[in-house]
Amino acid sequence: MTGLAAHPAGRPMWSASDADALNRLYEGRAADALCDVLTDPAFGSAALVSSFGADSAVLLHMAAQVRRNVPVLFVETGWLFAQTLSYADDLAGYLRLSDVRWLKPDSVTLDAMDPKRLRWSYDPDGCCDLRKVQPLDPALADFDLWISGRKSHQNRTRATLLLFEQDGARLKLNPLHDWTSVDIAGYAAAHRLPPHPLVAEGYPSIGCSPCTSRVQPGEDPRAGRWRGWDKSECGIHKPSDDGEPAF
């Protein structure tokens, strides 16, 4: 990496101008950016956040070719499909990932804030905060950069997604930001990656079971997420990322 300096204490202090500079430096070279982020100490410590969802195998495979011990943060909300939990185990083993960290919501907080476990039905924003954002935020605290599998074709709020983004004091890398669904399918087929079992059943985007439905022909891939609610993100990606409220 060139043109960027680490913080004197050894941890990078990232700014929006750094993200802009990196986007120029790595224009058209997302694979190189991923490799450098995982191997160049100047980027600091990096983690990959994965839902082990419909497209997750592609990014996980790309990262595993560089570093099989990359920390992979997986938020097990308590509402995930059984197929997702099995897939997470199977895919991690298939790719020989050695540092997959299962993050779970705090049971005491759940008992206080969602005692009947029905919050998803009347307050999906609050449910996502309890079950996704709160477990992930402290897990990310030790990292200078995190890697996301978001893609610009998924919905309108992600249409202007860039390769690098500022995320507070951290950076976020979106290596698949300009990949199409055809690109994803082609890569998965070329590398014989095992698919999530629910994809064949009409789920191109897979989250928690109460808030994920099948997608109909012609709908965008995330149309089945929080159907009927004015909501398209879980809150992990903050307002500065997608230009809308966190939930």
N, C-alpha and C positions, 0 to 999 in steps of 0.2 A: 504494500500500500504506500502511496506517496502523497505528500502535501498535507498530512494531518499529524498533529502531535498529541501525545498522551498527556494527561494531567501529571503534574510533578509528583504527586503521591503514587502514581502508577495506574490510576483509573481514568479512563477518558471522560471528558466533560463535553457531551455532544450538544450541538446547537443546530438550529434550522439551516444555517449557512453550511455546516458540515454535511448535512443531508443533501443539500443542493450540490455541493462539490462532489460528493460520492456518486450522485446520480449522473453527473457529467462524466466522471472518471470511468464509470462502469456502464455507460450507455451501450445497450446491445450485448452486454456481457454478464448477464445475471448469474450464469453458472460460475464464472470466475469470482463474482462477488461472494457467492455462497462459500466457495472454497477458501477464499481469503478470510472471511469472517470466522471460519472454523479453525483456521491454522495460524493466522497472523496475530501475535500478541498485541499489536497496536490497536486492535479492535476491542481489546479487553475480553471479558468472559461472555460467552454466548450460550443461549438455550433455545431450543426449538419447542414451540407450543403446538401441540397436535390434538385434534379431537378424535383421531382414529376414525374419521368419517369416510364419506364416499370417495374423495380424491386424495386422502392423506397418504396413501402408499407411495405416490410419486415423489413428494418432497422428502419423505422419510428415506426412501431409497437413495435419492440424490445425496442427502446428508450422510447416509451410512457409507457411501462410497469414499467419502473423505475422512470421516471420524465415526466409528461405530460407538464410541463412548460419549458422543455429544449428549448433554442432558436433554431429555425429552420430557416436557411437562404435560401431563394428561389429567384434566379435571374430571373426576368421576363424580358426577353431581348427585348420584343416588336415584336419578330418574332416567338414566341412559337405557337404551334397549339392551336386552341380554345379548343380542347378536353383536353389539358394539363392544361389549366387555370381552366376549370370546375373541372377536377380531383383534382387539388390542393385544391380547396375549399371543395370539397366533402370528400376527404380523411382526411384532417385536422379535419373536423367536426366529421367524423366517429371515428377517434382515439382520439378525444377530446384534441388535441394539442392546447395549449393556447398562444403560443408565436411564431407564424409563421410570419416572417418578409419578405415582398415582396420588393425586391431590383430592382431598375430600372435604366437604363442608363440615364445620364444627357442629357436633351433635347438640351441645348445650345451646348454641345460638339457634339452631333449627327448632329445638323444643320451645324456645322462647318466642321466636318470630313466625314459626310455621307449625304450631302444635298439631294441627289436623292434617298436615302435609297436603293442603289444598291451595296453597298460595298461588300456584301456577294458574289456577282457574279464574282468579279475580285480580291478581296483581303480578303479571308475568315479569314486569321490570324488577320488582322486589325479589321475586323468586330467583331470577338470574343473578341478582346481586349476591344473595345469600349463598347460592350454590355454585356460582362460577367465578364472579369477580373477587369475592372475599377470599376464597382459597388460593386463587392465582396470584393476587397482588403481593402477598408476603413471599411467595416462592420466587417471584421475579426480582425481589429486592437485591439479591446478591449478584445479579447479572447486569452487564453494561449494554447488552444488545439482545434482542430476541427476534426469532425467525418465525414468520407467519405464513400460512398457506393461502392467504386471501388472493382472489383473482378478480380482475376488473370486469369480467363478463358476468359475474354472478348476480348482480343487481345494480340498480341505478346509483345507489349510494357508494358503490365501489368503482364507478366508471372512470374516475380520474386517479386511481391508485398508482403510486410510484414505487420504484424499486426500494429506495431508502426513504424513511420518514423519521422525523424527530418524535420521540415519545417521552416527554419530560426530560429528565437527564439522560435517558437511554436513547438508543437508536432502534428502529424496527426495520427488518429486512423482509421484503416480499418477493422472493425469487420467482414466483409464478404469476406475478402481477399482470403480465401481458399474454399469458397462455390462454388459448381457447379450449373449449371442451374437446375439440378434435385433437389438439396437442396433448391434452391429458390422457385421452384414450389411447393415442398412438404410442406414447411413452410407456404406459402401463402394459400394453400388448407386447411391445418390443422387448421389455424386460420381464415379461411373464409374472407380473405382480398380482397377487391374489386380491380379488375385489371384495369390497364389503358386501356381505350377503344380502343386504336390503336394497342395494342398487337395482338388482334385477326385479325387485318387487315395486319399483316406481318411486324410489326415494333417492334423488340425485343430491340432496343435501340432508344430512342426518344429525339431529340434535337430541334433545330429551324426548322421551316417548309421548308425554302428554301434549307436547307443543310441536310435533312433527307429523305432517300428513303427506300423502302421496301427491306428486306434481302431475298435472294434466298436460297433454300435448300443447305446445305453444306458450306455456308459462315459463317464467324465468326459473333457474334452478333452485332458488331459495323461496319460491312462492309457497312451499309447504311448511315453512317455518313461521310459527305464531299466526297461523291463518285466522283472519277475522280481526286481528289487532293491528293498530298502526305502529308496527314494530318490525324491524328487520335485522337488528343486531342485539347481541346478548349483553353488551356493556363492557366486554373485555377490551374492545377497540374504542378508545376515548373520542370525544367530540372533535378534537383536532385532526383525527384520522379521517373521519368520514363526513364531516361537515354537518352533523346532526346531533341531537342529544345522545347521551351515552347509551340509552336504552331505546 
